[in-house]
Amino acid sequence: MKKIIALVISMMMLLLAVGCGGGDEKKADGDKKITMGFSQIGAESEWRTANTESVKEAAKAAGIDLQFSDAQQKQENQIKAIRSFIAQGVDVIAFVPIVETGWDTVLKEAKDAKIPVIIVDRDLKVEDDSLYVAKIGTNMITEGEKGFEWLAKYANEKQLKPRDGGQQLNIVVLEGTVGSTAALGRTKGFNDAMAASPDKAKFNILASQTGEFTRQKGQEVMESFLKSYGSKIDILVAQNDDMALGAVQAIEAAGLKPGKDITILSFDGVKGIFQAMIEGKTNCTVECNPLQGELLMETAKKVLAGEKVDKIVYVEEGVFPAEVAEATLPSRKY
């Protein structure tokens, strides 16, 4: 009888140990490292480099394994990367869409694989918005609106006059990548604000052409604008700072003073443009905040924990005219 009792007690203790071991195993599984597949569009500018670094640093700080892919400005490369992430079985996918359309099929594949997708920085258009769980980034339309509002106020305060003696201030525009959210949004915001402004009759968009968000292309297109329109150009609107900095070189090569002969408004707010404003070569930048990594990681963790998140979350942004550049530059993080 004693042997039987001892055997029963031993079995109960063994079962209890197995049960405890199972509990520890479950806890370890719950704490397993999150893997995120992230597709960046490229490294076309200072802003994009800062955006990439923000994501990488935030992933490291959050303990998230980041599988990073550089699309080199090609949508087909992003689609291949997303399919690769699906095949790897990552926990979550995040990407910066190079253009707005053409994503339905691959995002449906991610949804079928039960992998949540988070959109970063730019917008996209899909037939079913349940194909992504959240969008983190900036409001490009609002940026465009802010840009025109600053320009109209500046033109009035400085009493800008057309260089060719005409009746309107002529604007040339360096657009971003064709079809990108930044180009579409900033164009819409700027044009809509101008159309609704009581000062709209003072301005005329003389020409608009893509500079592909790069300094070299911005310089090339500005050279072309100067050859075609010469003294008719009063204002340059560059849809990112790098194109504006390229245009500065073209304006100087033409014997003109950027920031004085031609007023320059740009977008992004990178350190290089603040230095140009300090030197009097550009006049204003509208911020597009690239430091989105921390918010991305926080959102990914909430999604994977089953928490509800907002569909769209925008980061804070400001407008920085030349007169605040010197005081602001030391505190800039990008």
Secondary structure, DSSP 8 states (H G I E B T S, - for coil): -HHHHHHHHHHHHHHHHHHHHHHHHHHHHHT---EEEEEE----SHHHHHHHHHHHHHHHHHT-EEEEEE-TT-HHHHHHHHHHHHHHT-SEEEE--SSSSS-HHHHHHHHHTT--EEEEES----S-GGG-SEEEE--HHHHHHHHHHHHHHHHHHHT---TTS-SSEEEEEEE-STT-HHHHHHHHHHHHHHHHSTTGGGEEEEEEEE-TT-HHHHHHHHHHHHHHHGGG--EEEESSHHHHHHHHHHHHHTT--BTTTBEEEEEE--HHHHHHHHTTS--EEEE-----HHHHHHHHHHHHTT----SEEE----EEEGGGHHHHGGG---
